[in-house]
Amino acid sequence: MAIHTLQLKTTRRTQLLDITDKVATLVQKSAVHSGVCHLYVPHTTAAITINEHADPDVAADVEAALDRLIPHRGPYAHAEGNSDSHIKTILVGTSQTVFIENARLALGRWQGIFLAEFDGPRERHLHIKIVSDPS
């Protein structure tokens, strides 16, 4: 069970990038009928989340809300100028797990998987481990 790594490019400082199809393709190629798909972002200013992906306005609303709650410029001590990005990553989180049923991601009807960029634009990595149920 190897770890797969997706290289992803973001285009904005704050961006929710829908990667559902990329992850679903890896799951289909794995031929795992039942199991789990672990997702992990090895960065301190990017995260992974699951939310609605049917309406792109939801991702735009989340981006805007996080930027309002944790502004880029603030009374931060971190000298690199990206403290807001670190804080957002802590709040959103760097890992998710999705069940696999019938060789497909067991996401809800409206759910999608997003790389959450908070210090872009950048090239990011997403590590994916697909594990089959022992049976």
N, C-alpha and C positions, 0 to 999 in steps of 0.2 A: 504494500500500500504506500505508494510514493506520494510525496507532496508535490502538487502542481502549483506553478506560480504564473499568475496573469500579470502582464505589464499593462498598466492603464495610464492614459494621459488625461490630465484635466486642463481646462481652458480658463478657469476663473479662480480668484482667491478663495471664495466660498462656493462650493458646488456639490450637489448631490448627483452623482453620475450613476444612471441605471445600468447595472451590470447583470441583470437577471438572465438574459439570454446567453451570455458568455458562461455563466456558472451552470445553467441548465444543459448546455452543450457538453461541458465536461462530465456532468453526471450521466448523460446519455451514453457518451463514449466509454464510460467506466464499466458499463454493463452490470452495475449493482442494482439489483431488483428491490432490495429493502435494506436500509441502513441509515447512516447520517452523513451529512456534508458539513464539515467544520471549515469556517472561514476566519482568517486571521490577517490583520493589517499590521506589518512590522514597522510602523512609523509613529512618531509622537505628535504629529500634527494632521493626521488623517484617521478616519474611523470607518466602521462598517455598520450599516443599519438596515432594517427591514421596515418598509412602510408602503403606503399606497403608490402604485406606479401607473394606474389607469389615467389619471389626470395630472399632467406635468405641473399644473399650478400648485399642487400640494408640495412638491419638492421646492419650488420657488418660494412658497410661503415659509417653509421650514428654514431655508437658507436665510431669508430676510429676518425671521424671528430670532434665530441664533445670533445674527449680526447685531440686532437691536439689544438683545439681552447681554451679550458679551462683545462690546465694541472693539474694533481693531486698536484704536488709540484709547488708552486708559492710564490710570496711575499704576502702571506695571513696573517692576524692578528689572525684569529680564531684559538684557541689553540688545537682543537680536530683533526686537520689535514684533515678535509673534506669540506673545504670552496668551493672547486671546485664542489662538489656534490650539495651544496646549490644553487650555481650559475646556474648549469645545470637545476636543478628543476625549478627555476624561469623562465628560458628561454623556457622550454618545457611545463610547466603548470601541475596543479594537477587535472584538470577536463576536461571531454569531454561529449558531448551529441550526441547520435545517434538516428535518427528517426526509428520507427518501422512501417513497412508496410507489410500487409498480414502475420502477426505473425512472421516476420523475420527482422533482422537488415538491414536497408537500406544503406548498405555500397556499395561503388563503386566496380567495377569488381576486381580491384587489391588491394583494401584496407583491412587492418586488424587492430586490436586493440592490442596495446603493453603496457605492464607495462615497464617503463623506470627506470631501477635501476642504481643509480649513486654512491652508497656507500655499495656495497655488498661484499660478498654474505650475504643475510639476508632473514628473513621471513617477508613478507609484507602483507598488507591488502588492498583490493579494495572494496569500498562501491558502491553498485549498487541499484538504485531506478528505477523501471519500472512503468511508468505512462500511463494509458489508456486515449485516447481521450474521452472527455465527449460527448457521442452520444447515 
